[in-house]
Amino acid sequence: MKRLGVLAALLAVGAFAGPARAAYAPVDHPGPPLDVPPGKLAASLKCGQGVDNAIRAPVLLVPGTGATADDNFSWNYEPAFNTLGIPWCAVTFPSAGNNDIQINGEYVVYAIRTMFARAGRRISIIGHSQGGMVPRWALRWWPDTRPMVDDVIGFAGTNHGTTMAHADCPQGCIPADSQQASDSQFIKALNSDQETFPGISYTEVYTHNDEEVQPNQNNNGTSSLHGGGGRITNVAVQDICPADPVEHLGIGTVDNVAYALAIDALGHDGPADPSRILPSVCSQPFMPGVNPATFPTDSAKAAFDVETSTGDTVTHEPPLACYVFAACSATAGGPGAPGTSSSGGIQGISPANPVGCANPSRLVFPLHARGGRRVVRARVLVDGRRVKVVRGRRLTKVSVVGLPPLGVHTIRIVARARSGRRSVTIRRYRGCAKPTRVKRRLRRRRR
């Protein structure tokens, strides 16, 4: 889930029950064709050495909301795996994972199939936040991927959503945040019928100090998994090191306990076993792969990239794809429900059905300055024209008013720090004001 603070965290969620089981496609129903063009899928995957004809299971690294693979893993897990000789690939989602997670799931399906074919053996997956959850979307709706995966390891995975977000976000949010809310239809579909699958080992690592993915105080929290036939370990880092202060950011990027659990799972049959983790891990603040000398720069750059990453703006979560439902024909509708787009970007919803679009009367955006500096000036342009803004306290956010009521529009938010350094964030929204409201506005303009 994407943070609203500047450097408090990098990434990003309960009501776990879903609709009647009959509403969803059965777990053995063949997955739909991938709708994302092959060239985009191929370009999303970056691999290190040793993946082809691998002598050990390669690892797919999956980033969280707002992060690229480099933001999440280039300064920690990738160098650590290079040292250990563990082959890896890392996937980067469109718009840094901020938009429809269902599209991100297609990228994971492609990555699993590609790595399995190249390695000639089953692969493992490690993901942080959304990245700890979205592989399960791929495994749920594309059954052919299940025999290709040995381990799924999640750090603060948003497996059952978070109570810190809501699918209905009237002031505007990115689609991925709405989908990771504990009350979202996406989360209900994700966990429909069964949460795990036989033959796959699941290691779900969480922290009691998570300020983003809540509740996570025990193994009945949002990150933990139960049932379905997979072998499961749900473990808090505080179960091993009670004084571990790690929060949402650190558990997927620097925490040595989370790293030790991941390495244990990769090196043994089945999920991680906390009893095998030595007490000495508690005395090491950083996992191997993190350079203490460059950590401040590495983490600050990654945080800034995440906080200023772009995405669409919606007030309701995107609609579920057709393939999610039992009634969906395998030949009609394909990966997307009728009237929607499943190739990324903004969903094609009509103004009369404002799901996946935003009420443009007022949208709220956080302000960010490079390096975490305080913002002293801000201006907002919509489609190149400057618009009126209502500034929040100490310029931590702005409310944009008087937006065009219909259509797809680009918002450019320019924030300037006291030092003069400038930061630019670009967001999009699809306006979906009610037609009657639009007519009233048009009449006023004519007068």
Protein Blocks (a to p, Z undefined) as FASTA:
>chain_A
ZZfbfklpmbdcbdfbdcdfklpccfklccdddfbdfklmmmmpccdehklopabdcddd
dddehiafklmmmmmmmmmmmmnopacdddddehhhmacfklmmmmmmmmmmmmmmmnop
acddddehjlmmmmmmmmmmmmmlmmmpfbdcdehiaflopfkbcfblfkopafklmmmp
ckbfklmmmmgoiabdehiacdddddfklckbccffbfkbmklceehiiacddddfklmm
mmlcbdfklmmmmpmklmmmmmmmmmpgcjddfklpcfklmmpmbaghiafklmmmmmmm
mmmmmmmpccdddfbdcdddfklpmklcfkgopjbdehiacegpjddddfklcghiacfk
bccdddddehhiacfbdcddeehiacdddddehhlaccdehiafbdcdddddddddfkop
acddddddddfbdfklmmmmmmmmmZZ
